[in-house]
Structure formats: C-alpha cells, structure tokens
Amino acid sequence: MVQTPAGTLESTRTLPRVAGVSPAVLPGTSNAEITCCVRPEKLRLAARDASATPPAIGLPATIVGTTYLGHMQQYACRLTDSTIWRATVMGGVTSLAVGQLVTLTAAPQDVVLLAE
C-alpha cells in the first residue's frame, strides 16, 4: 500500500535500486520519496458522489478535460493535490463529463513505484 498526498494505491511491483538505496527499505519508510507510475490505459475511472466518503484505495479526482480519439476517450483528471493524471478509456465515448467527480484506480500489478 502506498499513501500519496492524493490518495492510496496498491502495488505489487518492487522498487528498483536507485543510488544504492535498498528497495526493501523504502515501502515501509514513512518519509520515503517515491513516484507512482501508471499507464493511462491501465487506470480505471468510476463516477463518485460528492457526499460519498472517499474510497480507502484510489485517487479521488475531478475530470477537467476530455479528448475523443476515435477508438478511445482520454480524460484529464485533477487529483486532490492538483496533479493532473490522464486516463484512457478504450471503446470510444463514455458518460463521464468535465466537472464530474471520479475515483481513479489501477490493478496493483499496474502501479510501478520509482524511488526519487
């Protein structure tokens, strides 16, 4: 489990060795600086209600842009820490719209952790 300023994600991917730091040390360290990487097509979007309790796992976001690309739709999503993540939904148009609240999730094997 990885706590981020924008929410919580799960990862089964181990951290690579960076600058001689042991990857086994970083996940359990509260002050560890890591980057969570997820390919846009691996993100899942789920609409959420503003009054609902934030999910235990996932990144609450607001859709701030959308681009139709024929066989897929790409969404720009602003996370609670103001970071913009892009999520791609295959299959064309969906019912999500700019301004809508969503939760971004990804399968644990699709979340790659990189040491800073």
C-alpha positions as CSV (number, residue, x, y, z in Angstrom):
1,M,0.0,0.0,0.0
2,V,1.3,3.4,-0.9
3,Q,0.0,6.6,0.7
4,T,0.2,9.6,-1.5
5,P,-0.9,13.2,-1.0
6,A,-3.7,12.5,-3.5
7,G,-4.9,9.1,-2.1
8,T,-3.8,5.5,-1.7
9,L,-2.7,3.0,-4.3
10,E,-1.6,-0.7,-4.1
11,S,1.4,-2.0,-5.9
12,T,2.9,-5.5,-6.3
13,R,5.9,-4.1,-8.2
14,T,9.1,-3.8,-6.3
15,L,11.2,-0.7,-6.3
16,P,14.3,-0.7,-8.4
17,R,17.6,0.1,-6.9
18,V,18.3,3.8,-7.1
19,A,21.5,5.4,-5.9
20,G,22.4,2.5,-3.7
21,V,19.2,2.6,-1.7
22,S,17.8,-0.8,-0.9
23,P,14.2,-1.2,-2.3
24,A,13.2,-3.3,0.7
25,V,13.7,-0.2,3.0
26,L,11.6,2.3,1.1
27,P,8.0,0.9,1.2
28,G,7.9,0.8,5.0
29,T,9.5,4.1,5.5
30,S,7.1,6.9,6.2
31,N,9.4,9.6,4.8
32,A,10.3,7.7,1.6
33,E,10.1,9.8,-1.6
34,I,8.6,7.7,-4.4
35,T,6.8,8.3,-7.6
36,C,3.8,6.1,-8.6
37,C,3.6,5.5,-12.3
38,V,0.5,4.0,-14.1
39,R,0.0,3.9,-17.8
40,P,-3.1,5.9,-18.9
41,E,-4.9,2.8,-20.3
42,K,-4.4,0.9,-17.1
43,L,-6.3,3.4,-15.0
44,R,-10.0,2.7,-14.2
45,L,-12.4,5.6,-13.8
46,A,-15.5,5.3,-11.6
47,A,-18.0,8.1,-11.0
48,R,-18.5,9.2,-7.4
49,D,-20.9,11.3,-5.5
50,A,-19.6,14.4,-3.8
51,S,-21.3,13.4,-0.5
52,A,-19.7,9.9,-0.5
53,T,-16.8,9.0,1.8
54,P,-13.6,9.0,-0.2
55,P,-12.5,5.4,-1.1
56,A,-9.9,3.6,1.1
57,I,-8.0,2.8,-2.1
58,G,-8.0,5.0,-5.1
59,L,-7.4,8.6,-6.1
60,P,-10.3,11.0,-5.9
61,A,-10.3,13.4,-8.9
62,T,-12.3,15.8,-11.0
63,I,-12.4,15.5,-14.8
64,V,-11.0,18.7,-16.2
65,G,-10.8,17.8,-19.8
66,T,-11.7,15.1,-22.3
67,T,-10.5,14.3,-25.8
68,Y,-12.3,11.9,-28.2
69,L,-9.7,9.9,-30.2
70,G,-12.0,7.7,-32.3
71,H,-11.5,4.3,-30.7
72,M,-10.8,5.7,-27.3
73,Q,-11.6,8.7,-25.0
74,Q,-8.8,10.4,-22.9
75,Y,-9.7,12.2,-19.7
76,A,-7.6,14.8,-17.9
77,C,-8.2,14.3,-14.2
78,R,-7.2,16.7,-11.4
79,L,-6.3,14.9,-8.2
80,T,-6.8,16.4,-4.8
81,D,-3.1,17.6,-4.7
82,S,-3.7,19.4,-8.0
83,T,-1.7,16.9,-10.1
84,I,-3.2,16.1,-13.5
85,W,-3.3,12.5,-14.5
86,R,-4.6,11.3,-17.8
87,A,-6.8,8.2,-18.1
88,T,-7.6,6.5,-21.4
89,V,-10.8,4.5,-21.8
90,M,-10.9,2.2,-24.8
91,G,-14.1,1.9,-26.8
92,G,-14.9,5.5,-27.6
93,V,-17.4,7.7,-25.8
94,T,-18.4,7.1,-22.2
95,S,-20.9,9.0,-20.0
96,L,-18.2,10.9,-18.0
97,A,-18.1,14.7,-18.4
98,V,-15.9,17.7,-17.5
99,G,-16.6,18.7,-13.9
100,Q,-17.6,15.2,-12.8
101,L,-16.1,13.6,-9.7
102,V,-14.4,10.3,-10.2
103,T,-12.1,7.9,-8.5
104,L,-9.0,6.6,-10.3
105,T,-7.9,3.0,-9.5
106,A,-5.5,0.6,-11.0
107,A,-4.7,-3.1,-10.5
108,P,-1.7,-3.5,-8.1
109,Q,0.5,-5.1,-10.8
110,D,0.0,-1.9,-13.0
111,V,1.3,0.5,-10.3
112,V,5.1,1.0,-10.8
113,L,7.0,2.6,-7.9
114,L,10.1,4.6,-8.6
115,A,12.5,5.9,-5.9
116,E,13.2,9.6,-6.0
